[in-house]
Amino acid sequence: MRTRCCPGAREQGVETVGLFVTETNDRARRFYERFGFRDTGEREPLESNPRLQCLRMVRTVIPAR
């Protein structure tokens, strides 16, 4: 993730990258947290199963100079 996602975003001048993960997927949440993603507090239902909630996680990307 770090070697593919963020450097490409950085080169394009992107300041923040984000994703959604289901609240019940603790393993995925910990994985993304290890790469600097943080929970924004934003929630929305999973489209394929509205009983599940997704949380938004974001990571700040420092643009290339």
N, CA, C and O atoms as a printed pandas DataFrame, in Angstrom:
     atom_number atom_name residue_name chain_id  residue_number  x_coord  y_coord  z_coord
0              1         N          MET        A               1    0.821   -1.183    0.000
1              2        CA          MET        A               1    0.000    0.000    0.000
2              3         C          MET        A               1    0.866    1.248    0.000
3              4         O          MET        A               1    0.652    2.164   -0.794
4              5         N          ARG        A               2    1.820    1.276    0.872
5              6        CA          ARG        A               2    2.671    2.459    0.973
6              7         C          ARG        A               2    3.482    2.662   -0.302
7              8         O          ARG        A               2    3.700    3.796   -0.727
8              9         N          THR        A               3    3.924    1.579   -0.906
9             10        CA          THR        A               3    4.759    1.702   -2.091
10            11         C          THR        A               3    3.957    1.934   -3.358
11            12         O          THR        A               3    4.522    2.368   -4.362
12            13         N          ARG        A               4    2.663    1.662   -3.348
13            14        CA          ARG        A               4    1.853    1.816   -4.568
14            15         C          ARG        A               4    0.906    3.002   -4.510
15            16         O          ARG        A               4    0.870    3.811   -5.438
16            17         N          CYS        A               5    0.156    3.113   -3.456
17            18        CA          CYS        A               5   -0.911    4.109   -3.363
18            19         C          CYS        A               5   -0.380    5.524   -3.110
19            20         O          CYS        A               5   -0.591    6.431   -3.916
20            21         N          CYS        A               6    0.284    5.691   -2.020
21            22        CA          CYS        A               6    0.625    7.039   -1.574
22            23         C          CYS        A               6    1.674    7.746   -2.417
23            24         O          CYS        A               6    1.512    8.938   -2.677
24            25         N          PRO        A               7    2.748    7.082   -2.864
25            26        CA          PRO        A               7    3.680    7.800   -3.743
26            27         C          PRO        A               7    3.010    8.298   -5.027
27            28         O          PRO        A               7    3.298    9.404   -5.483
28            29         N          GLY        A               8    2.128    7.497   -5.610
29            30        CA          GLY        A               8    1.424    7.936   -6.814
30            31         C          GLY        A               8    0.539    9.136   -6.532
31            32         O          GLY        A               8    0.471   10.070   -7.331
32            33         N          ALA        A               9   -0.133    9.107   -5.403
33            34        CA          ALA        A               9   -0.979   10.238   -5.011
34            35         C          ALA        A               9   -0.111   11.467   -4.758
35            36         O          ALA        A               9   -0.462   12.574   -5.165
36            37         N          ARG        A              10    1.001   11.272   -4.099
37            38        CA          ARG        A              10    1.930   12.366   -3.783
38            39         C          ARG        A              10    2.411   13.034   -5.067
39            40         O          ARG        A              10    2.446   14.262   -5.158
40            41         N          GLU        A              11    2.780   12.228   -6.054
41            42        CA          GLU        A              11    3.277   12.774   -7.321
42            43         C          GLU        A              11    2.223   13.595   -8.034
43            44         O          GLU        A              11    2.556   14.517   -8.779
44            45         N          GLN        A              12    0.955   13.274   -7.819
45            46        CA          GLN        A              12   -0.141   14.001   -8.467
46            47         C          GLN        A              12   -0.615   15.179   -7.638
47            48         O          GLN        A              12   -1.548   15.875   -8.039
48            49         N          GLY        A              13    0.005   15.418   -6.489
49            50        CA          GLY        A              13   -0.349   16.558   -5.652
50            51         C          GLY        A              13   -1.555   16.326   -4.752
51            52         O          GLY        A              13   -2.118   17.282   -4.219
52            53         N          VAL        A              14   -1.957   15.081   -4.574
53            54        CA          VAL        A              14   -3.089   14.751   -3.708
54            55         C          VAL        A              14   -2.674   14.941   -2.258
55            56         O          VAL        A              14   -1.594   14.503   -1.863
56            57         N          GLU        A              15   -3.524   15.593   -1.453
57            58        CA          GLU        A              15   -3.194   15.847   -0.061
58            59         C          GLU        A              15   -3.721   14.774    0.885
59            60         O          GLU        A              15   -3.125   14.528    1.934
60            61         N          THR        A              16   -4.830   14.134    0.526
61            62        CA          THR        A              16   -5.453   13.134    1.399
62            63         C          THR        A              16   -5.980   11.979    0.561
63            64         O          THR        A              16   -6.580   12.190   -0.494
64            65         N          VAL        A              17   -5.754   10.752    1.037
65            66        CA          VAL        A              17   -6.361    9.575    0.420
66            67         C          VAL        A              17   -7.293    8.957    1.455
67            68         O          VAL        A              17   -7.040    9.037    2.657
68            69         N          GLY        A              18   -8.374    8.338    0.979
69            70        CA          GLY        A              18   -9.351    7.780    1.899
70            71         C          GLY        A              18   -9.926    6.476    1.398
71            72         O          GLY        A              18   -9.784    6.106    0.233
72            73         N          LEU        A              19  -10.582    5.790    2.323
73            74        CA          LEU        A              19  -11.221    4.525    2.001
74            75         C          LEU        A              19  -12.326    4.261    3.017
75            76         O          LEU        A              19  -12.400    4.912    4.060
76            77         N          PHE        A              20  -13.176    3.300    2.697
77            78        CA          PHE        A              20  -14.209    2.849    3.626
78            79         C          PHE        A              20  -13.959    1.394    3.967
79            80         O          PHE        A              20  -13.559    0.609    3.107
80            81         N          VAL        A              21  -14.194    1.030    5.218
81            82        CA          VAL        A              21  -14.053   -0.346    5.684
82            83         C          VAL        A              21  -15.204   -0.621    6.653
83            84         O          VAL        A              21  -15.617    0.269    7.396
84            85         N          THR        A              22  -15.723   -1.851    6.645
85            86        CA          THR        A              22  -16.833   -2.146    7.549
86            87         C          THR        A              22  -16.364   -2.077    9.000
87            88         O          THR        A              22  -15.243   -2.468    9.325
88            89         N          GLU        A              23  -17.230   -1.578    9.855
89            90        CA          GLU        A              23  -16.905   -1.421   11.274
90            91         C          GLU        A              23  -16.501   -2.730   11.931
91            92         O          GLU        A              23  -15.699   -2.739   12.865
92            93         N          THR        A              24  -17.054   -3.835   11.449
93            94        CA          THR        A              24  -16.788   -5.132   12.069
94            95         C          THR        A              24  -15.491   -5.782   11.585
95            96         O          THR        A              24  -15.101   -6.830   12.098
96            97         N          ASN        A              25  -14.826   -5.180   10.616
97            98        CA          ASN        A              25  -13.607   -5.762   10.057
98            99         C          ASN        A              25  -12.381   -5.202   10.794
99           100         O          ASN        A              25  -11.637   -4.383   10.256
100          101         N          ASP        A              26  -12.191   -5.662   12.033
101          102        CA          ASP        A              26  -11.096   -5.164   12.865
102          103         C          ASP        A              26   -9.729   -5.427   12.258
103          104         O          ASP        A              26   -8.825   -4.602   12.389
104          105         N          ARG        A              27   -9.568   -6.547   11.605
105          106        CA          ARG        A              27   -8.268   -6.883   11.001
106          107         C          ARG        A              27   -7.898   -5.859    9.921
107          108         O          ARG        A              27   -6.759   -5.394    9.871
108          109         N          ALA        A              28   -8.846   -5.513    9.072
109          110        CA          ALA        A              28   -8.585   -4.523    8.021
110          111         C          ALA        A              28   -8.327   -3.146    8.633
111          112         O          ALA        A              28   -7.443   -2.420    8.178
112          113         N          ARG        A              29   -9.088   -2.787    9.652
113          114        CA          ARG        A              29   -8.887   -1.489   10.307
114          115         C          ARG        A              29   -7.474   -1.379   10.862
115          116         O          ARG        A              29   -6.817   -0.354   10.683
116          117         N          ARG        A              30   -7.001   -2.420   11.530
117          118        CA          ARG        A              30   -5.639   -2.401   12.085
118          119         C          ARG        A              30   -4.598   -2.324   10.964
119          120         O          ARG        A              30   -3.592   -1.626   11.090
120          121         N          PHE        A              31   -4.848   -3.045    9.869
121          122        CA          PHE        A              31   -3.942   -3.005    8.724
122          123         C          PHE        A              31   -3.795   -1.571    8.213
123          124         O          PHE        A              31   -2.679   -1.080    8.043
124          125         N          TYR        A              32   -4.916   -0.907    7.970
125          126        CA          TYR        A              32   -4.866    0.462    7.456
126          127         C          TYR        A              32   -4.273    1.424    8.466
127          128         O          TYR        A              32   -3.563    2.354    8.083
128          129         N          GLU        A              33   -4.547    1.225    9.745
129          130        CA          GLU        A              33   -3.967    2.086   10.778
130          131         C          GLU        A              33   -2.443    1.997   10.779
131          132         O          GLU        A              33   -1.766    2.996   11.025
132          133         N          ARG        A              34   -1.902    0.820   10.510
133          134        CA          ARG        A              34   -0.442    0.664   10.453
134          135         C          ARG        A              34    0.161    1.512    9.332
135          136         O          ARG        A              34    1.335    1.877    9.397
136          137         N          PHE        A              35   -0.625    1.824    8.315
137          138        CA          PHE        A              35   -0.156    2.654    7.207
138          139         C          PHE        A              35   -0.566    4.113    7.355
139          140         O          PHE        A              35   -0.497    4.882    6.395
140          141         N          GLY        A              36   -0.992    4.494    8.557
141          142        CA          GLY        A              36   -1.273    5.897    8.838
142          143         C          GLY        A              36   -2.699    6.356    8.620
143          144         O          GLY        A              36   -2.976    7.549    8.752
144          145         N          PHE        A              37   -3.618    5.456    8.291
145          146        CA          PHE        A              37   -5.016    5.839    8.110
146          147         C          PHE        A              37   -5.679    5.999    9.470
147          148         O          PHE        A              37   -5.391    5.247   10.401
148          149         N          ARG        A              38   -6.570    6.983    9.582
149          150        CA          ARG        A              38   -7.296    7.246   10.820
150          151         C          ARG        A              38   -8.790    7.348   10.545
151          152         O          ARG        A              38   -9.213    7.832    9.496
152          153         N          ASP        A              39   -9.576    6.884   11.504
153          154        CA          ASP        A              39  -11.038    6.938   11.428
154          155         C          ASP        A              39  -11.493    8.393   11.507
155          156         O          ASP        A              39  -11.081    9.127   12.406
156          157         N          THR        A              40  -12.345    8.812   10.563
157          158        CA          THR        A              40  -12.853   10.185   10.555
158          159         C          THR        A              40  -14.121   10.344   11.384
159          160         O          THR        A              40  -14.540   11.466   11.669
160          161         N          GLY        A              41  -14.731    9.231   11.772
161          162        CA          GLY        A              41  -16.011    9.286   12.474
162          163         C          GLY        A              41  -17.203    9.236   11.525
163          164         O          GLY        A              41  -18.343    9.081   11.962
164          165         N          GLU        A              42  -16.939    9.368   10.234
165          166        CA          GLU        A              42  -18.000    9.317    9.223
166          167         C          GLU        A              42  -18.427    7.863    9.026
167          168         O          GLU        A              42  -17.587    6.967    8.937
168          169         N          ARG        A              43  -19.731    7.639    8.960
169          170        CA          ARG        A              43  -20.287    6.300    8.765
170          171         C          ARG        A              43  -21.326    6.320    7.647
171          172         O          ARG        A              43  -22.003    7.323    7.426
172          173         N          GLU        A              44  -21.436    5.197    6.954
173          174        CA          GLU        A              44  -22.509    5.027    5.972
174          175         C          GLU        A              44  -22.764    3.535    5.808
175          176         O          GLU        A              44  -21.872    2.718    6.040
176          177         N          PRO        A              45  -23.986    3.179    5.407
177          178        CA          PRO        A              45  -24.308    1.761    5.241
178          179         C          PRO        A              45  -23.573    1.154    4.043
179          180         O          PRO        A              45  -23.341    1.819    3.034
180          181         N          LEU        A              46  -23.218   -0.107    4.180
181          182        CA          LEU        A              46  -22.617   -0.849    3.075
182          183         C          LEU        A              46  -23.695   -1.065    2.017
183          184         O          LEU        A              46  -24.784   -1.542    2.336
184          185         N          GLU        A              47  -23.410   -0.725    0.780
185          186        CA          GLU        A              47  -24.428   -0.813   -0.278
186          187         C          GLU        A              47  -24.982   -2.220   -0.441
187          188         O          GLU        A              47  -26.188   -2.389   -0.621
188          189         N          SER        A              48  -24.133   -3.223   -0.380
189          190        CA          SER        A              48  -24.587   -4.591   -0.608
190          191         C          SER        A              48  -25.284   -5.210    0.613
191          192         O          SER        A              48  -25.953   -6.236    0.490
192          193         N          ASN        A              49  -25.129   -4.591    1.780
193          194        CA          ASN        A              49  -25.770   -5.082    3.001
194          195         C          ASN        A              49  -25.936   -3.902    3.960
195          196         O          ASN        A              49  -25.091   -3.698    4.832
196          197         N          PRO        A              50  -27.018   -3.117    3.811
197          198        CA          PRO        A              50  -27.205   -1.902    4.595
198          199         C          PRO        A              50  -27.226   -2.101    6.118
199          200         O          PRO        A              50  -27.149   -1.127    6.868
200          201         N          ARG        A              51  -27.328   -3.343    6.573
201          202        CA          ARG        A              51  -27.264   -3.570    8.023
202          203         C          ARG        A              51  -25.851   -3.367    8.556
203          204         O          ARG        A              51  -25.666   -3.142    9.752
204          205         N          LEU        A              52  -24.852   -3.446    7.677
205          206        CA          LEU        A              52  -23.463   -3.205    8.073
206          207         C          LEU        A              52  -23.107   -1.745    7.835
207          208         O          LEU        A              52  -23.497   -1.152    6.829
208          209         N          GLN        A              53  -22.368   -1.182    8.768
209          210        CA          GLN        A              53  -21.906    0.196    8.636
210          211         C          GLN        A              53  -20.445    0.216    8.197
211          212         O          GLN        A              53  -19.632   -0.587    8.653
212          213         N          CYS        A              54  -20.133    1.146    7.307
213          214        CA          CYS        A              54  -18.757    1.356    6.880
214          215         C          CYS        A              54  -18.248    2.635    7.522
215          216         O          CYS        A              54  -18.986    3.611    7.657
216          217         N          LEU        A              55  -17.005    2.622    7.910
217          218        CA          LEU        A              55  -16.401    3.834    8.446
218          219         C          LEU        A              55  -15.370    4.340    7.455
219          220         O          LEU        A              55  -14.737    3.566    6.736
220          221         N          ARG        A              56  -15.218    5.646    7.433
221          222        CA          ARG        A              56  -14.258    6.263    6.510
222          223         C          ARG        A              56  -12.941    6.450    7.232
223          224         O          ARG        A              56  -12.897    6.905    8.375
224          225         N          MET        A              57  -11.860    6.088    6.538
225          226        CA          MET        A              57  -10.514    6.278    7.057
226          227         C          MET        A              57   -9.740    7.121    6.050
227          228         O          MET        A              57   -9.890    6.946    4.840
228          229         N          VAL        A              58   -8.918    8.026    6.548
229          230        CA          VAL        A              58   -8.127    8.886    5.667
230          231         C          VAL        A              58   -6.675    8.903    6.123
231          232         O          VAL        A              58   -6.345    8.611    7.272
232          233         N          ARG        A              59   -5.834    9.255    5.175
233          234        CA          ARG        A              59   -4.401    9.416    5.458
234          235         C          ARG        A              59   -3.924   10.655    4.733
235          236         O          ARG        A              59   -4.201   10.835    3.547
236          237         N          THR        A              60   -3.216   11.498    5.433
237          238        CA          THR        A              60   -2.642   12.696    4.824
238          239         C          THR        A              60   -1.413   12.290    4.019
239          240         O          THR        A              60   -0.578   11.509    4.475
240          241         N          VAL        A              61   -1.326   12.836    2.822
241          242        CA          VAL        A              61   -0.193   12.576    1.929
242          243         C          VAL        A              61    0.533   13.906    1.744
243          244         O          VAL        A              61   -0.077   14.921    1.406
244          245         N          ILE        A              62    1.812   13.885    1.966
245          246        CA          ILE        A              62    2.598   15.109    1.780
246          247         C          ILE        A              62    2.952   15.210    0.302
247          248         O          ILE        A              62    3.658   14.348   -0.221
248          249         N          PRO        A              63    2.467   16.260   -0.385
249          250        CA          PRO        A              63    2.755   16.384   -1.823
250          251         C          PRO        A              63    4.252   16.474   -2.106
251          252         O          PRO        A              63    5.016   17.015   -1.307
252          253         N          ALA        A              64    4.658   15.938   -3.254
253          254        CA          ALA        A              64    6.058   16.035   -3.691
254          255         C          ALA        A              64    6.390   17.493   -3.981
255          256         O          ALA        A              64    5.516   18.284   -4.337
256          257         N          ARG        A              65    7.633   17.826   -3.828
257          258        CA          ARG        A              65    8.053   19.221   -4.091
258          259         C          ARG        A              65    8.708   19.335   -5.437
259          260         O          ARG        A              65    9.124   20.425   -5.831
